[in-house]
């Protein structure tokens, strides 16, 4: 195996982006070193490996940190969008429950109906809280958003079992959106270690 081929294999210790920019120049410099030195000596390869050991780990760590920051920024954007959607749908859920309460007061509503509508208002308030916590702090607000979203989902399911007053859109908002939001809140946790280190 030629010295240059061995050196090209050693260059794989550097991050791909770094190799794409500087790899060709490094190989050309190595060729010059090969012409000036004896590549069969231990000292030549010890110097090459020492240079690699000094620079490659630091560049790898820098690349991982950069990737982690980019992942964190992406997660923050996703969480802010989820927060805006949660606030909007929480407002919709609250208005829907209050409209149902006003409509139900015209007749003689049962206790189960009143409790179901009240639970709908609470669920909407919890969804608003989840959205507000994500908007305030997209990364550190995720635990609060998870708890309040889960509570909202459970309360909507209880309200639906007590009295089926919700229309199809209210059900999608009350059940479908919290499930999607919970999946989005936990999806970034299953990404690589660079995300969890930077978050």
MDTraj code that builds the backbone (N, CA, C; nanometers):
import mdtraj as md
import numpy as np

residues = "UNK UNK UNK UNK UNK UNK UNK UNK UNK UNK UNK UNK UNK UNK UNK UNK UNK UNK UNK UNK UNK UNK UNK UNK UNK UNK UNK UNK UNK UNK UNK UNK UNK UNK UNK UNK UNK UNK UNK UNK UNK UNK UNK UNK UNK UNK UNK UNK UNK UNK UNK UNK UNK UNK UNK UNK UNK UNK UNK UNK UNK UNK UNK UNK UNK UNK UNK UNK UNK UNK UNK UNK UNK UNK UNK UNK UNK UNK UNK UNK UNK UNK UNK UNK UNK UNK UNK UNK UNK UNK UNK UNK UNK UNK UNK UNK UNK UNK UNK UNK UNK UNK UNK UNK UNK UNK UNK UNK UNK UNK UNK UNK UNK UNK UNK UNK UNK UNK UNK UNK UNK UNK UNK UNK UNK UNK UNK UNK UNK UNK UNK UNK UNK UNK UNK UNK UNK UNK UNK UNK UNK UNK UNK UNK UNK UNK UNK UNK UNK UNK UNK UNK UNK UNK UNK UNK UNK UNK UNK UNK UNK UNK UNK UNK UNK UNK UNK UNK UNK UNK UNK UNK UNK UNK UNK UNK UNK UNK UNK UNK UNK UNK UNK UNK UNK UNK UNK UNK UNK UNK UNK UNK UNK UNK UNK UNK UNK UNK UNK".split()
xyz = np.array([
    [0.0858, -0.1193, 0.0000],
    [0.0000, 0.0000, 0.0000],
    [0.0896, 0.1245, 0.0000],
    [0.0618, 0.2173, -0.0855],
    [0.1458, 0.3362, -0.0963],
    [0.1255, 0.4275, 0.0243],
    [0.2269, 0.5121, 0.0505],
    [0.2202, 0.6047, 0.1637],
    [0.1021, 0.7002, 0.1483],
    [0.0777, 0.7450, 0.0246],
    [-0.0336, 0.8385, 0.0040],
    [-0.1676, 0.7731, 0.0330],
    [-0.1807, 0.6471, -0.0024],
    [-0.3069, 0.5779, 0.0247],
    [-0.3282, 0.5630, 0.1753],
    [-0.2202, 0.5319, 0.2464],
    [-0.2298, 0.5229, 0.3924],
    [-0.2698, 0.6590, 0.4505],
    [-0.2085, 0.7652, 0.3986],
    [-0.2388, 0.8988, 0.4480],
    [-0.3841, 0.9365, 0.4203],
    [-0.4346, 0.8990, 0.3035],
    [-0.5757, 0.9273, 0.2712],
    [-0.6682, 0.8558, 0.3702],
    [-0.6313, 0.7349, 0.4103],
    [-0.7110, 0.6627, 0.5101],
    [-0.7044, 0.7350, 0.6451],
    [-0.5855, 0.7832, 0.6805],
    [-0.5711, 0.8565, 0.8070],
    [-0.6524, 0.9859, 0.8075],
    [-0.6666, 1.0469, 0.6912],
    [-0.7434, 1.1719, 0.6813],
    [-0.8905, 1.1533, 0.7176],
    [-0.9374, 1.0300, 0.7187],
    [-1.0772, 1.0050, 0.7545],
    [-1.1050, 1.0379, 0.9009],
    [-0.9997, 1.0584, 0.9777],
    [-1.0185, 1.1006, 1.1168],
    [-1.0742, 1.2426, 1.1238],
    [-1.0543, 1.3207, 1.0187],
    [-1.1055, 1.4582, 1.0151],
    [-1.2528, 1.4580, 0.9756],
    [-1.3280, 1.5595, 1.0141],
    [-1.4698, 1.5683, 0.9738],
    [-1.4831, 1.5781, 0.8220],
    [-1.5911, 1.5233, 0.7649],
    [-1.6105, 1.5267, 0.6188],
    [-1.6069, 1.6680, 0.5601],
    [-1.6670, 1.7657, 0.6296],
    [-1.6674, 1.9031, 0.5781],
    [-1.5257, 1.9590, 0.5699],
    [-1.4456, 1.9284, 0.6706],
    [-1.3075, 1.9749, 0.6722],
    [-1.2292, 1.9084, 0.5584],
    [-1.2492, 1.7781, 0.5409],
    [-1.1800, 1.7066, 0.4319],
    [-1.2193, 1.7608, 0.2960],
    [-1.3479, 1.7970, 0.2816],
    [-1.3943, 1.8490, 0.1519],
    [-1.3232, 1.9787, 0.1170],
    [-1.2937, 2.0612, 0.2172],
    [-1.2304, 2.1905, 0.1913],
    [-1.0789, 2.1783, 0.1829],
    [-1.0183, 2.1043, 0.2777],
    [-0.8725, 2.1046, 0.2899],
    [-0.8055, 1.9729, 0.2519],
    [-0.8847, 1.8695, 0.2251],
    [-0.8266, 1.7383, 0.1996],
    [-0.7268, 1.7360, 0.0845],
    [-0.7585, 1.8001, -0.0268],
    [-0.6706, 1.7995, -0.1438],
    [-0.5374, 1.8665, -0.1133],
    [-0.5435, 1.9836, -0.0445],
    [-0.4205, 2.0534, -0.0093],
    [-0.3354, 1.9725, 0.0869],
    [-0.4017, 1.9013, 0.1792],
    [-0.3271, 1.8200, 0.2742],
    [-0.2548, 1.7053, 0.2045],
    [-0.3206, 1.6451, 0.1061],
    [-0.2567, 1.5372, 0.0302],
    [-0.1384, 1.5927, -0.0493],
    [-0.1554, 1.7104, -0.1102],
    [-0.0448, 1.7713, -0.1853],
    [0.0727, 1.8025, -0.0928],
    [0.0455, 1.8537, 0.0258],
    [0.1509, 1.8812, 0.1228],
    [0.2194, 1.7513, 0.1649],
    [0.1389, 1.6448, 0.1829],
    [0.1959, 1.5149, 0.2198],
    [0.2884, 1.4636, 0.1098],
    [0.2496, 1.4816, -0.0150],
    [0.3366, 1.4401, -0.1264],
    [0.4712, 1.5125, -0.1195],
    [0.4659, 1.6421, -0.0912],
    [0.5903, 1.7181, -0.0781],
    [0.6750, 1.6636, 0.0364],
    [0.6122, 1.6305, 0.1489],
    [0.6852, 1.5752, 0.2627],
    [0.7470, 1.4396, 0.2275],
    [0.6724, 1.3609, 0.1470],
    [0.7239, 1.2299, 0.1053],
    [0.8502, 1.2465, 0.0199],
    [0.8535, 1.3478, -0.0637],
    [0.9710, 1.3712, -0.1489],
    [1.0922, 1.4137, -0.0661],
    [1.0647, 1.4897, 0.0414],
    [1.1742, 1.5434, 0.1205],
    [1.2211, 1.4488, 0.2299],
    [1.1384, 1.3496, 0.2685],
    [1.1724, 1.2598, 0.3794],
    [1.1634, 1.1148, 0.3345],
    [1.2143, 1.0251, 0.4190],
    [1.2063, 0.8815, 0.3925],
    [1.0786, 0.8283, 0.4566],
    [0.9833, 0.7884, 0.3749],
    [0.8520, 0.7436, 0.4258],
    [0.8605, 0.6089, 0.4955],
    [0.9763, 0.5415, 0.4868],
    [0.9892, 0.4097, 0.5492],
    [1.0375, 0.4179, 0.6932],
    [1.0615, 0.5391, 0.7416],
    [1.1129, 0.5516, 0.8784],
    [0.9989, 0.5691, 0.9779],
    [1.0273, 0.5260, 1.1006],
    [0.9299, 0.5393, 1.2084],
    [0.9054, 0.6867, 1.2413],
    [1.0085, 0.7688, 1.2380],
    [0.9979, 0.9102, 1.2721],
    [0.9032, 0.9856, 1.1801],
    [0.9057, 0.9515, 1.0511],
    [0.8179, 1.0181, 0.9544],
    [0.6720, 0.9925, 0.9898],
    [0.6368, 0.8650, 1.0126],
    [0.4977, 0.8299, 1.0416],
    [0.4573, 0.8753, 1.1817],
    [0.5529, 0.8776, 1.2739],
    [0.5213, 0.9276, 1.4083],
    [0.4832, 1.0758, 1.4010],
    [0.5537, 1.1532, 1.3187],
    [0.5223, 1.2957, 1.3031],
    [0.3861, 1.3144, 1.2371],
    [0.3564, 1.2312, 1.1357],
    [0.2274, 1.2398, 1.0661],
    [0.1130, 1.2076, 1.1630],
    [0.1288, 1.0990, 1.2394],
    [0.0229, 1.0562, 1.3317],
    [0.0095, 1.1564, 1.4470],
    [0.1228, 1.2132, 1.4948],
    [0.1164, 1.3140, 1.6004],
    [0.0389, 1.4363, 1.5537],
    [0.0638, 1.4804, 1.4322],
    [-0.0074, 1.5955, 1.3770],
    [-0.1569, 1.5661, 1.3667],
    [-0.1878, 1.4459, 1.3224],
    [-0.3282, 1.4037, 1.3106],
    [-0.3944, 1.3981, 1.4485],
    [-0.3234, 1.3415, 1.5477],
    [-0.3793, 1.3265, 1.6824],
    [-0.3996, 1.4620, 1.7501],
    [-0.3198, 1.5617, 1.7155],
    [-0.3355, 1.6949, 1.7746],
    [-0.4535, 1.7698, 1.7167],
    [-0.4782, 1.7546, 1.5870],
    [-0.5779, 1.8400, 1.5215],
    [-0.7129, 1.7725, 1.4973],
    [-0.7146, 1.6449, 1.4619],
    [-0.8403, 1.5795, 1.4229],
    [-0.9448, 1.5736, 1.5351],
    [-0.9093, 1.5327, 1.6593],
    [-1.0126, 1.5271, 1.7631],
    [-1.0781, 1.6629, 1.7905],
    [-0.9976, 1.7701, 1.7918],
    [-1.0544, 1.9035, 1.8166],
    [-1.1502, 1.9432, 1.7049],
    [-1.1128, 1.9117, 1.5811],
    [-1.2011, 1.9458, 1.4684],
    [-1.3283, 1.8618, 1.4698],
    [-1.3157, 1.7340, 1.5095],
    [-1.4348, 1.6484, 1.5223],
    [-1.5290, 1.7037, 1.6292],
    [-1.4715, 1.7403, 1.7443],
    [-1.5540, 1.7947, 1.8535],
    [-1.6232, 1.9238, 1.8109],
    [-1.5515, 2.0084, 1.7390],
    [-1.6111, 2.1328, 1.6898],
    [-1.7250, 2.1048, 1.5926],
    [-1.7057, 2.0050, 1.5052],
    [-1.8109, 1.9687, 1.4098],
    [-1.9334, 1.9148, 1.4822],
    [-1.9125, 1.8330, 1.5856],
    [-2.0256, 1.7799, 1.6626],
    [-2.1004, 1.8920, 1.7342],
    [-2.0254, 1.9870, 1.7913],
    [-2.0901, 2.0997, 1.8605],
    [-2.1714, 2.1842, 1.7630],
    [-2.1149, 2.2078, 1.6445],
    [-2.1869, 2.2854, 1.5430],
    [-2.3146, 2.2138, 1.5023],
    [-2.3041, 2.0827, 1.4800],
    [-2.4216, 2.0052, 1.4425],
    [-2.5251, 2.0082, 1.5540],
    [-2.4785, 2.0012, 1.6792],
    [-2.5700, 2.0079, 1.7934],
    [-2.6420, 2.1406, 1.8011],
    [-2.5675, 2.2515, 1.7765],
    [-2.6317, 2.3842, 1.7791],
    [-2.7348, 2.3963, 1.6679],
    [-2.7026, 2.3440, 1.5493],
    [-2.7978, 2.3502, 1.4381],
    [-2.9215, 2.2678, 1.4697],
    [-2.9017, 2.1490, 1.5309],
    [-3.0164, 2.0654, 1.5696],
    [-3.1016, 2.1362, 1.6734],
    [-3.0352, 2.2026, 1.7691],
    [-3.1090, 2.2743, 1.8731],
    [-3.1907, 2.3872, 1.8122],
    [-3.1318, 2.4597, 1.7158],
    [-3.2062, 2.5678, 1.6503],
    [-3.3272, 2.5124, 1.5755],
    [-3.3096, 2.3997, 1.5088],
    [-3.4208, 2.3369, 1.4369],
    [-3.5308, 2.2971, 1.5345],
    [-3.4904, 2.2381, 1.6478],
    [-3.5881, 2.1965, 1.7488],
    [-3.6612, 2.3188, 1.8042],
    [-3.5875, 2.4284, 1.8271],
    [-3.6511, 2.5497, 1.8789],
    [-3.7565, 2.6031, 1.7822],
    [-3.7265, 2.6005, 1.6521],
    [-3.8237, 2.6471, 1.5519],
    [-3.9474, 2.5570, 1.5536],
    [-3.9247, 2.4260, 1.5579],
    [-4.0375, 2.3308, 1.5606],
    [-4.1225, 2.3536, 1.6846],
    [-4.0565, 2.3711, 1.7996],
    [-4.1300, 2.3912, 1.9246],
    [-4.2077, 2.5230, 1.9239],
    [-4.1483, 2.6289, 1.8665],
    [-4.2206, 2.7579, 1.8604],
    [-4.3432, 2.7463, 1.7699],
    [-4.3280, 2.6783, 1.6567],
    [-4.4443, 2.6572, 1.5685],
    [-4.5511, 2.5752, 1.6397],
    [-4.5088, 2.4709, 1.7119],
    [-4.6048, 2.3898, 1.7879],
    [-4.6712, 2.4739, 1.8955],
    [-4.5947, 2.5652, 1.9581],
    [-4.6510, 2.6530, 2.0598],
    [-4.7567, 2.7465, 2.0041],
    [-4.7278, 2.8055, 1.8874],
    [-4.8255, 2.8946, 1.8230],
    [-4.9530, 2.8173, 1.7904],
    [-4.9366, 2.6976, 1.7349],
    [-5.0527, 2.6156, 1.6996],
    [-5.1312, 2.5756, 1.8242],
    [-5.0594, 2.5423, 1.9324],
    [-5.1278, 2.5046, 2.0569],
    [-5.2081, 2.6216, 2.1131],
    [-5.1511, 2.7412, 2.1077],
    [-5.2247, 2.8592, 2.1565],
    [-5.3495, 2.8823, 2.0727],
    [-5.3352, 2.8785, 1.9403],
    [-5.4506, 2.9007, 1.8527],
    [-5.5589, 2.7957, 1.8731],
    [-5.5175, 2.6693, 1.8822],
    [-5.6168, 2.5630, 1.9000],
    [-5.6738, 2.5633, 2.0420],
    [-5.5941, 2.6075, 2.1397],
    [-5.6478, 2.6227, 2.2753],
    [-5.7554, 2.7293, 2.2802],
    [-5.7318, 2.8411, 2.2104],
    [-5.8335, 2.9472, 2.2025],
    [-5.9583, 2.8936, 2.1334],
    [-5.9374, 2.8212, 2.0226],
    [-6.0528, 2.7636, 1.9519],
    [-6.1311, 2.6687, 2.0431],
    [-6.0582, 2.5823, 2.1156],
    [-6.1244, 2.4875, 2.2052],
    [-6.2015, 2.5579, 2.3154],
    [-6.1440, 2.6646, 2.3700],
    [-6.2120, 2.7398, 2.4752],
    [-6.3374, 2.8091, 2.4239],
    [-6.3254, 2.8731, 2.3063],
    [-6.4417, 2.9402, 2.2469],
    [-6.5503, 2.8383, 2.2134],
    [-6.5077, 2.7227, 2.1611],
    [-6.6042, 2.6172, 2.1268],
    [-6.6785, 2.5686, 2.2512],
    [-6.6036, 2.5476, 2.3606],
    [-6.6684, 2.5007, 2.4842],
    [-6.7615, 2.6068, 2.5418],
    [-6.7178, 2.7332, 2.5390],
    [-6.8042, 2.8392, 2.5910],
    [-6.9286, 2.8580, 2.5051],
    [-6.9136, 2.8457, 2.3730],
    [-7.0301, 2.8534, 2.2835],
    [-7.1282, 2.7413, 2.3133],
    [-7.0744, 2.6218, 2.3375],
    [-7.1593, 2.5077, 2.3719],
    [-7.2294, 2.5311, 2.5058],
    [-7.1578, 2.5922, 2.5991],
    [-7.2189, 2.6200, 2.7309],
    [-7.3337, 2.7184, 2.7175],
    [-7.3133, 2.8233, 2.6360],
    [-7.4199, 2.9224, 2.6158],
    [-7.5397, 2.8575, 2.5478],
    [-7.5130, 2.7739, 2.4473],
    [-7.6221, 2.7061, 2.3765],
    [-7.6959, 2.6090, 2.4687],
    [-7.6206, 2.5432, 2.5579],
    [-7.6821, 2.4461, 2.6485],
    [-7.7651, 2.5093, 2.7584],
    [-7.7360, 2.6343, 2.7906],
    [-7.8101, 2.7012, 2.8977],
    [-7.9515, 2.7383, 2.8574],
    [-7.9823, 2.7318, 2.7276],
    [-8.1189, 2.7648, 2.6832],
    [-8.2191, 2.6603, 2.7302],
    [-8.1703, 2.5375, 2.7395],
    [-8.2586, 2.4307, 2.7877],
    [-8.2307, 2.4046, 2.9352],
    [-8.2550, 2.2821, 2.9745],
    [-8.2238, 2.2410, 3.1109],
    [-8.1104, 2.1398, 3.1026],
    [-7.9870, 2.1878, 3.1145],
    [-7.8741, 2.0966, 3.0984],
    [-7.8573, 2.0037, 3.2183],
    [-7.8132, 1.8840, 3.1899],
    [-7.7879, 1.7875, 3.2976],
    [-7.6533, 1.8202, 3.3640],
    [-7.6322, 1.7597, 3.4782],
    [-7.5062, 1.7800, 3.5498],
    [-7.3874, 1.7279, 3.4696],
    [-7.4061, 1.6145, 3.4006],
    [-7.2977, 1.5566, 3.3187],
    [-7.2612, 1.6503, 3.2045],
    [-7.3629, 1.7138, 3.1454],
    [-7.3382, 1.8074, 3.0352],
    [-7.2570, 1.9275, 3.0834],
    [-7.2980, 1.9857, 3.1973],
    [-7.2277, 2.1026, 3.2511],
    [-7.0830, 2.0667, 3.2858],
    [-7.0647, 1.9477, 3.3481],
    [-6.9304, 1.9037, 3.3838],
    [-6.8454, 1.8810, 3.2582],
    [-6.9045, 1.8224, 3.1546],
    [-6.8312, 1.7965, 3.0306],
    [-6.7859, 1.9267, 2.9654],
    [-6.8744, 2.0265, 2.9633],
    [-6.8379, 2.1562, 2.9042],
    [-6.7308, 2.2245, 2.9880],
    [-6.7433, 2.2171, 3.1209],
    [-6.6420, 2.2756, 3.2091],
    [-6.5062, 2.2081, 3.1877],
    [-6.5070, 2.0769, 3.1727],
    [-6.3825, 2.0050, 3.1445],
    [-6.3243, 2.0463, 3.0089],
    [-6.4125, 2.0749, 2.9129],
    [-6.3652, 2.1236, 2.7827],
    [-6.2926, 2.2567, 2.7946],
    [-6.3452, 2.3455, 2.8795],
    [-6.2796, 2.4753, 2.9027],
    [-6.1439, 2.4546, 2.9699],
    [-6.1382, 2.3647, 3.0679],
    [-6.0117, 2.3363, 3.1379],
    [-5.9095, 2.2775, 3.0408],
    [-5.9552, 2.1859, 2.9559],
    [-5.8642, 2.1249, 2.8575],
    [-5.8080, 2.2307, 2.7629],
    [-5.8927, 2.3234, 2.7202],
    [-5.8465, 2.4312, 2.6328],
    [-5.7458, 2.5204, 2.7046],
    [-5.7700, 2.5483, 2.8331],
    [-5.6764, 2.6296, 2.9114],
    [-5.5422, 2.5586, 2.9262],
    [-5.5450, 2.4271, 2.9442],
    [-5.4204, 2.3505, 2.9538],
    [-5.3437, 2.3531, 2.8219],
    [-5.4164, 2.3458, 2.7107],
    [-5.3514, 2.3536, 2.5792],
    [-5.2892, 2.4915, 2.5586],
    [-5.3588, 2.5956, 2.6040],
    [-5.3022, 2.7316, 2.5999],
    [-5.1746, 2.7407, 2.6832],
    [-5.1745, 2.6772, 2.7995],
    [-5.0566, 2.6774, 2.8857],
    [-4.9399, 2.6066, 2.8181],
    [-4.9693, 2.4945, 2.7524],
    [-4.8636, 2.4219, 2.6806],
    [-4.8032, 2.5098, 2.5718],
    [-4.8886, 2.5756, 2.4959],
    [-4.8401, 2.6635, 2.3896],
    [-4.7594, 2.7797, 2.4438],
    [-4.8056, 2.8393, 2.5533],
    [-4.7339, 2.9532, 2.6126],
    [-4.5969, 2.9109, 2.6641],
    [-4.5878, 2.7918, 2.7245],
    [-4.4584, 2.7473, 2.7760],
    [-4.3606, 2.7192, 2.6623],
    [-4.4100, 2.6696, 2.5489],
    [-4.3219, 2.6464, 2.4334],
    [-4.2793, 2.7774, 2.3689],
    [-4.3670, 2.8754, 2.3683],
    [-4.3310, 3.0054, 2.3107],
    [-4.2322, 3.0799, 2.4009],
    [-4.2485, 3.0653, 2.5299],
    [-4.1592, 3.1341, 2.6230],
    [-4.0194, 3.0728, 2.6194],
    [-4.0109, 2.9398, 2.6211],
    [-3.8808, 2.8725, 2.6205],
    [-3.8950, 2.7406, 2.5451],
    [-3.8607, 2.7392, 2.4152],
    [-3.8852, 2.6215, 2.3321],
    [-3.8187, 2.4936, 2.3810],
    [-3.7024, 2.5025, 2.4453],
    [-3.6330, 2.3810, 2.4889],
    [-3.6698, 2.3471, 2.6334],
    [-3.6528, 2.4419, 2.7267],
    [-3.6800, 2.4117, 2.8671],
    [-3.8301, 2.4070, 2.8979],
    [-3.9138, 2.4587, 2.8095],
    [-4.0580, 2.4548, 2.8310],
    [-4.1226, 2.3235, 2.7901],
    [-4.0428, 2.2343, 2.7329],
    [-4.0998, 2.1070, 2.6860],
    [-4.1579, 2.0199, 2.7969],
    [-4.0948, 2.0085, 2.9153],
    [-4.1579, 1.9265, 3.0205],
    [-4.2947, 1.9795, 3.0633],
    [-4.3053, 2.1117, 3.0815],
    [-4.4348, 2.1705, 3.1179],
    [-4.5370, 2.1472, 3.0084],
    [-4.4948, 2.1669, 2.8837],
    [-4.5858, 2.1458, 2.7708],
    [-4.6307, 2.0007, 2.7631],
    [-4.5415, 1.9081, 2.7930],
    [-4.5770, 1.7656, 2.7900],
    [-4.6834, 1.7341, 2.8935],
    [-4.6626, 1.7815, 3.0156],
    [-4.7584, 1.7525, 3.1241],
    [-4.8945, 1.8152, 3.0949],
    [-4.8946, 1.9427, 3.0540],
    [-5.0223, 2.0097, 3.0308],
    [-5.0941, 1.9531, 2.9081],
    [-5.0184, 1.9132, 2.8055],
    [-5.0815, 1.8536, 2.6868],
    [-5.1423, 1.7189, 2.7209],
    [-5.0694, 1.6384, 2.7974],
    [-5.1216, 1.5078, 2.8383],
    [-5.2460, 1.5239, 2.9253],
    [-5.2421, 1.6198, 3.0173],
    [-5.3594, 1.6461, 3.1026],
    [-5.4779, 1.6916, 3.0174],
    [-5.4515, 1.7768, 2.9182],
    [-5.5582, 1.8237, 2.8293],
    [-5.6220, 1.7073, 2.7544],
    [-5.5386, 1.6170, 2.7038],
    [-5.5893, 1.5005, 2.6307],
    [-5.6768, 1.4129, 2.7199],
    [-5.6294, 1.3857, 2.8416],
    [-5.7059, 1.3013, 2.9342],
    [-5.8385, 1.3680, 2.9689],
    [-5.8367, 1.4977, 2.9943],
    [-5.9599, 1.5694, 3.0312],
    [-6.0600, 1.5705, 2.9158],
    [-6.0115, 1.5879, 2.7928],
    [-6.1027, 1.5851, 2.6770],
    [-6.1655, 1.4468, 2.6636],
    [-6.0867, 1.3421, 2.6845],
    [-6.1420, 1.2058, 2.6762],
    [-6.2477, 1.1834, 2.7846],
    [-6.2224, 1.2324, 2.9051],
    [-6.3220, 1.2201, 3.0134],
    [-6.4475, 1.2991, 2.9783],
    [-6.4292, 1.4220, 2.9260],
    [-6.5447, 1.5043, 2.8890],
    [-6.6266, 1.4367, 2.7798],
    [-6.5588, 1.3753, 2.6852],
    [-6.6278, 1.3057, 2.5744],
    [-6.7071, 1.1867, 2.6271],
    [-6.6526, 1.1163, 2.7259],
    [-6.7241, 1.0015, 2.7843],
    [-6.8436, 1.0467, 2.8692],
    [-6.8294, 1.1625, 2.9353],
    [-6.9406, 1.2133, 3.0175],
    [-7.0606, 1.2544, 2.9326],
    [-7.0320, 1.3311, 2.8249],
    [-7.1410, 1.3795, 2.7408],
    [-7.0846, 1.4096, 2.6016],
    [-7.1385, 1.3486, 2.4981],
    [-7.0828, 1.3670, 2.3629],
    [-7.1268, 1.4966, 2.2961],
    [-7.0875, 1.6108, 2.3551],
    [-7.1293, 1.7397, 2.2999],
    [-7.0365, 1.7908, 2.1901],
    [-6.9185, 1.7364, 2.1812],
    [-6.8193, 1.7902, 2.0873],
    [-6.8470, 1.7481, 1.9446],
    [-6.8291, 1.8448, 1.8540],
    [-6.8379, 1.8141, 1.7120],
    [-6.7073, 1.7519, 1.6627],
    [-6.7025, 1.7150, 1.5353],
    [-6.5862, 1.6469, 1.4790],
    [-6.4606, 1.7342, 1.4852],
    [-6.4736, 1.8620, 1.4528],
    [-6.3570, 1.9503, 1.4550],
    [-6.3052, 1.9675, 1.5977],
    [-6.3966, 1.9813, 1.6933],
    [-6.3556, 1.9941, 1.8331],
    [-6.2851, 1.8677, 1.8811],
    [-6.3292, 1.7517, 1.8337],
    [-6.2626, 1.6260, 1.8689],
    [-6.1221, 1.6191, 1.8100],
    [-6.1088, 1.6625, 1.6855],
    [-5.9762, 1.6626, 1.6222],
    [-5.8824, 1.7547, 1.6990],
    [-5.9340, 1.8727, 1.7360],
    [-5.8529, 1.9683, 1.8129],
    [-5.8230, 1.9123, 1.9519],
    [-5.9227, 1.8559, 2.0155],
    [-5.9078, 1.8113, 2.1541],
    [-5.8322, 1.6815, 2.1720],
    [-5.8394, 1.5918, 2.0726],
    [-5.7733, 1.4607, 2.0857],
    [-5.6577, 1.4473, 1.9872],
    [-5.6834, 1.4793, 1.8601],
    [-5.5800, 1.4600, 1.7575],
    [-5.4589, 1.5494, 1.7766],
    [-5.4827, 1.6787, 1.8013],
    [-5.3689, 1.7699, 1.8144],
    [-5.2815, 1.7380, 1.9353],
    [-5.3376, 1.7114, 2.0543],
    [-5.2495, 1.6757, 2.1663],
    [-5.1634, 1.5521, 2.1391],
    [-5.2187, 1.4539, 2.0681],
    [-5.1394, 1.3346, 2.0363],
    [-5.0227, 1.3726, 1.9457],
    [-5.0496, 1.4537, 1.8431],
    [-4.9436, 1.4988, 1.7524],
    [-4.8415, 1.5838, 1.8273],
    [-4.8891, 1.6707, 1.9155],
    [-4.7989, 1.7575, 1.9913],
    [-4.7109, 1.6759, 2.0855],
    [-4.7685, 1.5759, 2.1508],
    [-4.6878, 1.4898, 2.2382],
    [-4.5799, 1.4168, 2.1586],
    [-4.6153, 1.3707, 2.0394],
    [-4.5146, 1.3042, 1.9543],
    [-4.4043, 1.4025, 1.9157],
    [-4.4417, 1.5269, 1.8833],
    [-4.3421, 1.6286, 1.8465],
    [-4.2550, 1.6657, 1.9656],
    [-4.3125, 1.6674, 2.0857],
    [-4.2356, 1.7024, 2.2043],
    [-4.1314, 1.5964, 2.2376],
    [-4.1602, 1.4725, 2.2046],
    [-4.0671, 1.3645, 2.2374],
    [-3.9827, 1.3200, 2.1202],
    [-4.0150, 1.3612, 1.9994],
    [-3.9371, 1.3210, 1.8822],
    [-3.7918, 1.3663, 1.8908],
    [-3.7612, 1.4926, 1.9291],
    [-3.6208, 1.5335, 1.9343],
    [-3.5371, 1.4539, 2.0337],
    [-3.5997, 1.3963, 2.1380],
    [-3.5243, 1.3189, 2.2360],
    [-3.4658, 1.1929, 2.1767],
    [-3.5217, 1.1446, 2.0666],
    [-3.4714, 1.0219, 2.0065],
    [-3.3661, 1.0475, 1.9017],
    [-3.3237, 1.1731, 1.8868],
    [-3.2177, 1.2052, 1.7926],
    [-3.0830, 1.1741, 1.8542],
    [-2.9778, 1.2025, 1.7825],
    [-2.8442, 1.1662, 1.8241],
    [-2.7975, 1.2374, 1.9505],
    [-2.6787, 1.1959, 2.0020],
    [-2.6281, 1.2528, 2.1260],
    [-2.5925, 1.3995, 2.1148],
    [-2.5643, 1.4476, 1.9943],
    [-2.5262, 1.5881, 1.9786],
    [-2.6418, 1.6794, 2.0167],
    [-2.7652, 1.6350, 1.9905],
    [-2.8818, 1.7164, 2.0240],
    [-2.8984, 1.7268, 2.1740],
    [-2.8874, 1.6127, 2.2440],
    [-2.9083, 1.6143, 2.3877],
    [-2.7957, 1.6877, 2.4587],
    [-2.6735, 1.6845, 2.4045],
    [-2.5642, 1.7560, 2.4675],
    [-2.5841, 1.9056, 2.4583],
    [-2.6321, 1.9521, 2.3435],
    [-2.6454, 2.0968, 2.3271],
    [-2.7728, 2.1502, 2.3874],
    [-2.8759, 2.0655, 2.4048],
    [-3.0014, 2.1075, 2.4639],
    [-2.9890, 2.1087, 2.6116],
])
top = md.Topology()
chain = top.add_chain()
for i, resn in enumerate(residues, 1):
    res = top.add_residue(resn, chain, resSeq=i)
    for name in ("N", "CA", "C"):
        top.add_atom(name, md.element.get_by_symbol(name[0]), res)
traj = md.Trajectory(xyz[None], top)
